[in-house]
Amino acid sequence: MRKRMALLFLGSLLVGCFASEEIVTERPMIEKPLNETNLQENLKGNSEENITSSPSENETKKIDANKPKVEKEQIIENSKNNHSYPVLTEIINEEAVNQLIKNKALKLEEQYEDFDLVFLDLNYEIMFQNSEYLSILFKGEVKSQNETYPFPYPIEIKESLNIKLDQGQLIPLNQFLTIDDSFLNQVTSHLTEHFKEMGVELEDVMPLGVAHEIEKANDVNNADVQFYFTSEEFTLIFSVIHALGDFIEIQLPMHEVITTIN
């Protein structure tokens, strides 16, 4: 966490050196379950919707789902601003899954205790939910009560939570999909183009390479690189200095990564 704060402070010194940019994408709620067999059948046009278009035609791919129910929203303990998190029912490993969600919410509320910070806002969005997987994105903004320390500007918070419901456990990236050369090439291409538009070289932001950065997502406790997904998109979140926008999101169409899903 202190490393993250140091990185953010360094970013404050570079504000104005680079143009800030953030990729924003509308993400529809899930209608159908995500698993390799069903998804591949769908892409071949064998679903009940009889989808026959090729992936290149940018058609929406959807799949049937048995959604967990959000029974209620629970207020985070000792929350200064009554921030909440979802409590799910009608799922396997219900207790374990809800404990993972609660732990994440508490962590977000507590992780800035060593700093004089105040949440401006914190909310969540369920990006994907079915009988197999759950993907939640927590988003928020914090500012310092001290106008000069640790940074003189609000910073953005983005943290994802991905759960394999039948295991009741968090999913690291390398257990969700296979990180092969094709996947790395796609991500590298998107990042290169994104930073080029900002007038920045990829090597200056990620000197050890994209593969090294993506490996961080194999640790579910590492917030430097994260991921979440919908029925239509897979998204990687890269934490960067504030001058570059706090976070860079790279979206890949689900049909481009579906064959790598484990």
TORKOL-4160 file (C-alpha; in steps of 0.2 Angstrom, whole numbers, padded with zeros to 4 digits, m for minus):
262
<pt num="1" X="0000" Y="0000" Z="0000"/>
<pt num="2" X="0014" Y="0012" Z="0004"/>
<pt num="3" X="0022" Y="0008" Z="m0013"/>
<pt num="4" X="0005" Y="0013" Z="m0021"/>
<pt num="5" X="0005" Y="0029" Z="m0011"/>
<pt num="6" X="0023" Y="0033" Z="m0016"/>
<pt num="7" X="0019" Y="0030" Z="m0034"/>
<pt num="8" X="0004" Y="0042" Z="m0033"/>
<pt num="9" X="0015" Y="0055" Z="m0025"/>
<pt num="10" X="0028" Y="0053" Z="m0039"/>
<pt num="11" X="0013" Y="0055" Z="m0051"/>
<pt num="12" X="0009" Y="0072" Z="m0044"/>
<pt num="13" X="0026" Y="0078" Z="m0048"/>
<pt num="14" X="0023" Y="0074" Z="m0066"/>
<pt num="15" X="0005" Y="0081" Z="m0068"/>
<pt num="16" X="0005" Y="0092" Z="m0084"/>
<pt num="17" X="0019" Y="0082" Z="m0092"/>
<pt num="18" X="0007" Y="0070" Z="m0100"/>
<pt num="19" X="m0010" Y="0071" Z="m0106"/>
<pt num="20" X="m0022" Y="0062" Z="m0095"/>
<pt num="21" X="m0034" Y="0049" Z="m0103"/>
<pt num="22" X="m0046" Y="0036" Z="m0097"/>
<pt num="23" X="m0055" Y="0023" Z="m0107"/>
<pt num="24" X="m0073" Y="0023" Z="m0103"/>
<pt num="25" X="m0085" Y="0009" Z="m0109"/>
<pt num="26" X="m0103" Y="0005" Z="m0106"/>
<pt num="27" X="m0105" Y="m0012" Z="m0100"/>
<pt num="28" X="m0121" Y="m0021" Z="m0101"/>
<pt num="29" X="m0127" Y="m0033" Z="m0087"/>
<pt num="30" X="m0125" Y="m0052" Z="m0090"/>
<pt num="31" X="m0139" Y="m0062" Z="m0097"/>
<pt num="32" X="m0131" Y="m0079" Z="m0099"/>
<pt num="33" X="m0117" Y="m0090" Z="m0091"/>
<pt num="34" X="m0099" Y="m0089" Z="m0095"/>
<pt num="35" X="m0090" Y="m0105" Z="m0098"/>
<pt num="36" X="m0079" Y="m0111" Z="m0112"/>
<pt num="37" X="m0091" Y="m0124" Z="m0120"/>
<pt num="38" X="m0106" Y="m0114" Z="m0120"/>
<pt num="39" X="m0097" Y="m0098" Z="m0126"/>
<pt num="40" X="m0089" Y="m0108" Z="m0140"/>
<pt num="41" X="m0105" Y="m0116" Z="m0145"/>
<pt num="42" X="m0113" Y="m0099" Z="m0145"/>
<pt num="43" X="m0100" Y="m0091" Z="m0156"/>
<pt num="44" X="m0103" Y="m0105" Z="m0169"/>
<pt num="45" X="m0121" Y="m0101" Z="m0170"/>
<pt num="46" X="m0128" Y="m0116" Z="m0160"/>
<pt num="47" X="m0136" Y="m0106" Z="m0146"/>
<pt num="48" X="m0155" Y="m0104" Z="m0144"/>
<pt num="49" X="m0153" Y="m0086" Z="m0152"/>
<pt num="50" X="m0145" Y="m0094" Z="m0167"/>
<pt num="51" X="m0131" Y="m0082" Z="m0169"/>
<pt num="52" X="m0123" Y="m0085" Z="m0186"/>
<pt num="53" X="m0113" Y="m0069" Z="m0188"/>
<pt num="54" X="m0094" Y="m0070" Z="m0187"/>
<pt num="55" X="m0084" Y="m0061" Z="m0172"/>
<pt num="56" X="m0078" Y="m0048" Z="m0184"/>
<pt num="57" X="m0096" Y="m0042" Z="m0187"/>
<pt num="58" X="m0096" Y="m0036" Z="m0169"/>
<pt num="59" X="m0112" Y="m0044" Z="m0165"/>
<pt num="60" X="m0117" Y="m0045" Z="m0147"/>
<pt num="61" X="m0114" Y="m0063" Z="m0140"/>
<pt num="62" X="m0125" Y="m0068" Z="m0125"/>
<pt num="63" X="m0128" Y="m0084" Z="m0115"/>
<pt num="64" X="m0142" Y="m0090" Z="m0103"/>
<pt num="65" X="m0139" Y="m0088" Z="m0085"/>
<pt num="66" X="m0145" Y="m0093" Z="m0068"/>
<pt num="67" X="m0141" Y="m0077" Z="m0058"/>
<pt num="68" X="m0137" Y="m0076" Z="m0040"/>
<pt num="69" X="m0149" Y="m0064" Z="m0031"/>
<pt num="70" X="m0144" Y="m0049" Z="m0022"/>
<pt num="71" X="m0154" Y="m0050" Z="m0007"/>
<pt num="72" X="m0148" Y="m0034" Z="0001"/>
<pt num="73" X="m0135" Y="m0021" Z="0002"/>
<pt num="74" X="m0125" Y="m0021" Z="0018"/>
<pt num="75" X="m0117" Y="m0005" Z="0025"/>
<pt num="76" X="m0098" Y="m0007" Z="0027"/>
<pt num="77" X="m0094" Y="m0007" Z="0046"/>
<pt num="78" X="m0088" Y="0009" Z="0053"/>
<pt num="79" X="m0090" Y="0017" Z="0035"/>
<pt num="80" X="m0089" Y="0036" Z="0036"/>
<pt num="81" X="m0101" Y="0038" Z="0021"/>
<pt num="82" X="m0112" Y="0023" Z="0023"/>
<pt num="83" X="m0104" Y="0014" Z="0008"/>
<pt num="84" X="m0111" Y="m0003" Z="0005"/>
<pt num="85" X="m0108" Y="m0020" Z="m0003"/>
<pt num="86" X="m0120" Y="m0034" Z="m0010"/>
<pt num="87" X="m0125" Y="m0049" Z="m0001"/>
<pt num="88" X="m0130" Y="m0063" Z="m0012"/>
<pt num="89" X="m0142" Y="m0078" Z="m0010"/>
<pt num="90" X="m0146" Y="m0093" Z="m0020"/>
<pt num="91" X="m0128" Y="m0098" Z="m0024"/>
<pt num="92" X="m0117" Y="m0112" Z="m0019"/>
<pt num="93" X="m0104" Y="m0108" Z="m0006"/>
<pt num="94" X="m0115" Y="m0093" Z="m0001"/>
<pt num="95" X="m0106" Y="m0090" Z="0015"/>
<pt num="96" X="m0089" Y="m0091" Z="0008"/>
<pt num="97" X="m0093" Y="m0080" Z="m0007"/>
<pt num="98" X="m0102" Y="m0066" Z="0004"/>
<pt num="99" X="m0087" Y="m0066" Z="0015"/>
<pt num="100" X="m0075" Y="m0063" Z="0001"/>
<pt num="101" X="m0086" Y="m0048" Z="m0005"/>
<pt num="102" X="m0087" Y="m0042" Z="0013"/>
<pt num="103" X="m0068" Y="m0043" Z="0015"/>
<pt num="104" X="m0065" Y="m0033" Z="m0001"/>
<pt num="105" X="m0077" Y="m0020" Z="0005"/>
<pt num="106" X="m0068" Y="m0018" Z="0022"/>
<pt num="107" X="m0051" Y="m0018" Z="0014"/>
<pt num="108" X="m0056" Y="m0003" Z="0003"/>
<pt num="109" X="m0063" Y="0006" Z="0018"/>
<pt num="110" X="m0048" Y="0002" Z="0029"/>
<pt num="111" X="m0033" Y="0002" Z="0018"/>
<pt num="112" X="m0030" Y="0021" Z="0019"/>
<pt num="113" X="m0030" Y="0022" Z="0038"/>
<pt num="114" X="m0012" Y="0026" Z="0038"/>
<pt num="115" X="m0015" Y="0042" Z="0028"/>
<pt num="116" X="m0026" Y="0057" Z="0031"/>
<pt num="117" X="m0038" Y="0053" Z="0017"/>
<pt num="118" X="m0057" Y="0054" Z="0015"/>
<pt num="119" X="m0068" Y="0044" Z="0003"/>
<pt num="120" X="m0077" Y="0056" Z="m0009"/>
<pt num="121" X="m0087" Y="0041" Z="m0016"/>
<pt num="122" X="m0086" Y="0022" Z="m0016"/>
<pt num="123" X="m0098" Y="0011" Z="m0025"/>
<pt num="124" X="m0099" Y="m0006" Z="m0034"/>
<pt num="125" X="m0105" Y="m0013" Z="m0050"/>
<pt num="126" X="m0109" Y="m0032" Z="m0053"/>
<pt num="127" X="m0101" Y="m0034" Z="m0071"/>
<pt num="128" X="m0104" Y="m0052" Z="m0073"/>
<pt num="129" X="m0115" Y="m0065" Z="m0063"/>
<pt num="130" X="m0121" Y="m0082" Z="m0066"/>
<pt num="131" X="m0120" Y="m0099" Z="m0058"/>
<pt num="132" X="m0102" Y="m0101" Z="m0061"/>
<pt num="133" X="m0093" Y="m0084" Z="m0060"/>
<pt num="134" X="m0095" Y="m0067" Z="m0051"/>
<pt num="135" X="m0086" Y="m0052" Z="m0057"/>
<pt num="136" X="m0088" Y="m0036" Z="m0047"/>
<pt num="137" X="m0079" Y="m0019" Z="m0050"/>
<pt num="138" X="m0078" Y="m0007" Z="m0035"/>
<pt num="139" X="m0075" Y="0011" Z="m0040"/>
<pt num="140" X="m0072" Y="0027" Z="m0030"/>
<pt num="141" X="m0062" Y="0042" Z="m0027"/>
<pt num="142" X="m0052" Y="0048" Z="m0012"/>
<pt num="143" X="m0045" Y="0065" Z="m0007"/>
<pt num="144" X="m0033" Y="0071" Z="0006"/>
<pt num="145" X="m0038" Y="0081" Z="0021"/>
<pt num="146" X="m0021" Y="0089" Z="0020"/>
<pt num="147" X="m0020" Y="0099" Z="0004"/>
<pt num="148" X="m0002" Y="0095" Z="0001"/>
<pt num="149" X="0001" Y="0077" Z="0008"/>
<pt num="150" X="0001" Y="0063" Z="0002"/>
<pt num="151" X="m0005" Y="0071" Z="m0014"/>
<pt num="152" X="m0014" Y="0088" Z="m0018"/>
<pt num="153" X="m0028" Y="0081" Z="m0029"/>
<pt num="154" X="m0042" Y="0067" Z="m0028"/>
<pt num="155" X="m0036" Y="0050" Z="m0034"/>
<pt num="156" X="m0047" Y="0037" Z="m0042"/>
<pt num="157" X="m0050" Y="0019" Z="m0035"/>
<pt num="158" X="m0053" Y="0004" Z="m0045"/>
<pt num="159" X="m0052" Y="m0013" Z="m0038"/>
<pt num="160" X="m0060" Y="m0029" Z="m0045"/>
<pt num="161" X="m0066" Y="m0045" Z="m0037"/>
<pt num="162" X="m0068" Y="m0061" Z="m0047"/>
<pt num="163" X="m0075" Y="m0077" Z="m0039"/>
<pt num="164" X="m0076" Y="m0095" Z="m0045"/>
<pt num="165" X="m0093" Y="m0099" Z="m0036"/>
<pt num="166" X="m0091" Y="m0118" Z="m0036"/>
<pt num="167" X="m0075" Y="m0116" Z="m0027"/>
<pt num="168" X="m0079" Y="m0101" Z="m0016"/>
<pt num="169" X="m0062" Y="m0094" Z="m0020"/>
<pt num="170" X="m0055" Y="m0079" Z="m0029"/>
<pt num="171" X="m0048" Y="m0082" Z="m0047"/>
<pt num="172" X="m0031" Y="m0076" Z="m0052"/>
<pt num="173" X="m0029" Y="m0071" Z="m0070"/>
<pt num="174" X="m0019" Y="m0087" Z="m0074"/>
<pt num="175" X="m0033" Y="m0098" Z="m0068"/>
<pt num="176" X="m0046" Y="m0089" Z="m0077"/>
<pt num="177" X="m0037" Y="m0089" Z="m0094"/>
<pt num="178" X="m0021" Y="m0095" Z="m0103"/>
<pt num="179" X="m0009" Y="m0081" Z="m0104"/>
<pt num="180" X="m0001" Y="m0086" Z="m0121"/>
<pt num="181" X="0008" Y="m0076" Z="m0134"/>
<pt num="182" X="m0008" Y="m0072" Z="m0144"/>
<pt num="183" X="m0015" Y="m0064" Z="m0128"/>
<pt num="184" X="0001" Y="m0055" Z="m0124"/>
<pt num="185" X="0002" Y="m0048" Z="m0142"/>
<pt num="186" X="m0016" Y="m0041" Z="m0141"/>
<pt num="187" X="m0013" Y="m0033" Z="m0125"/>
<pt num="188" X="0004" Y="m0025" Z="m0130"/>
<pt num="189" X="m0004" Y="m0019" Z="m0146"/>
<pt num="190" X="m0018" Y="m0010" Z="m0137"/>
<pt num="191" X="m0006" Y="m0003" Z="m0124"/>
<pt num="192" X="0006" Y="0003" Z="m0137"/>
<pt num="193" X="m0008" Y="0012" Z="m0147"/>
<pt num="194" X="m0015" Y="0020" Z="m0131"/>
<pt num="195" X="0001" Y="0027" Z="m0125"/>
<pt num="196" X="0006" Y="0033" Z="m0142"/>
<pt num="197" X="m0010" Y="0043" Z="m0142"/>
<pt num="198" X="m0004" Y="0051" Z="m0126"/>
<pt num="199" X="0013" Y="0055" Z="m0133"/>
<pt num="200" X="0021" Y="0042" Z="m0122"/>
<pt num="201" X="0031" Y="0026" Z="m0126"/>
<pt num="202" X="0026" Y="0010" Z="m0119"/>
<pt num="203" X="0043" Y="0006" Z="m0113"/>
<pt num="204" X="0044" Y="0021" Z="m0102"/>
<pt num="205" X="0028" Y="0016" Z="m0093"/>
<pt num="206" X="0032" Y="m0003" Z="m0092"/>
<pt num="207" X="0051" Y="m0004" Z="m0094"/>
<pt num="208" X="0051" Y="m0023" Z="m0089"/>
<pt num="209" X="0038" Y="m0027" Z="m0102"/>
<pt num="210" X="0019" Y="m0031" Z="m0103"/>
<pt num="211" X="0022" Y="m0049" Z="m0098"/>
<pt num="212" X="0030" Y="m0044" Z="m0082"/>
<pt num="213" X="0015" Y="m0032" Z="m0078"/>
<pt num="214" X="0002" Y="m0045" Z="m0082"/>
<pt num="215" X="0010" Y="m0058" Z="m0071"/>
<pt num="216" X="0005" Y="m0046" Z="m0056"/>
<pt num="217" X="m0013" Y="m0051" Z="m0060"/>
<pt num="218" X="m0009" Y="m0069" Z="m0055"/>
<pt num="219" X="m0009" Y="m0063" Z="m0037"/>
<pt num="220" X="m0027" Y="m0059" Z="m0031"/>
<pt num="221" X="m0020" Y="m0047" Z="m0018"/>
<pt num="222" X="m0010" Y="m0036" Z="m0030"/>
<pt num="223" X="m0020" Y="m0020" Z="m0035"/>
<pt num="224" X="m0007" Y="m0015" Z="m0048"/>
<pt num="225" X="m0014" Y="m0025" Z="m0062"/>
<pt num="226" X="m0032" Y="m0032" Z="m0061"/>
<pt num="227" X="m0046" Y="m0039" Z="m0072"/>
<pt num="228" X="m0065" Y="m0040" Z="m0073"/>
<pt num="229" X="m0076" Y="m0046" Z="m0087"/>
<pt num="230" X="m0094" Y="m0045" Z="m0094"/>
<pt num="231" X="m0102" Y="m0057" Z="m0107"/>
<pt num="232" X="m0095" Y="m0046" Z="m0121"/>
<pt num="233" X="m0078" Y="m0039" Z="m0115"/>
<pt num="234" X="m0063" Y="m0044" Z="m0105"/>
<pt num="235" X="m0055" Y="m0029" Z="m0096"/>
<pt num="236" X="m0037" Y="m0027" Z="m0089"/>
<pt num="237" X="m0034" Y="m0013" Z="m0077"/>
<pt num="238" X="m0017" Y="m0006" Z="m0076"/>
<pt num="239" X="m0012" Y="0006" Z="m0061"/>
<pt num="240" X="m0002" Y="0020" Z="m0067"/>
<pt num="241" X="0004" Y="0037" Z="m0061"/>
<pt num="242" X="m0009" Y="0051" Z="m0059"/>
<pt num="243" X="m0002" Y="0061" Z="m0073"/>
<pt num="244" X="m0007" Y="0046" Z="m0085"/>
<pt num="245" X="m0024" Y="0045" Z="m0077"/>
<pt num="246" X="m0022" Y="0033" Z="m0062"/>
<pt num="247" X="m0028" Y="0018" Z="m0072"/>
<pt num="248" X="m0028" Y="0012" Z="m0089"/>
<pt num="249" X="m0041" Y="0000" Z="m0095"/>
<pt num="250" X="m0038" Y="m0011" Z="m0110"/>
<pt num="251" X="m0054" Y="m0020" Z="m0116"/>
<pt num="252" X="m0054" Y="m0035" Z="m0127"/>
<pt num="253" X="m0069" Y="m0043" Z="m0135"/>
<pt num="254" X="m0074" Y="m0059" Z="m0127"/>
<pt num="255" X="m0074" Y="m0068" Z="m0143"/>
<pt num="256" X="m0055" Y="m0064" Z="m0145"/>
<pt num="257" X="m0051" Y="m0072" Z="m0128"/>
<pt num="258" X="m0064" Y="m0085" Z="m0126"/>
<pt num="259" X="m0053" Y="m0100" Z="m0132"/>
<pt num="260" X="m0040" Y="m0096" Z="m0119"/>
<pt num="261" X="m0053" Y="m0097" Z="m0104"/>
<pt num="262" X="m0048" Y="m0111" Z="m0093"/>
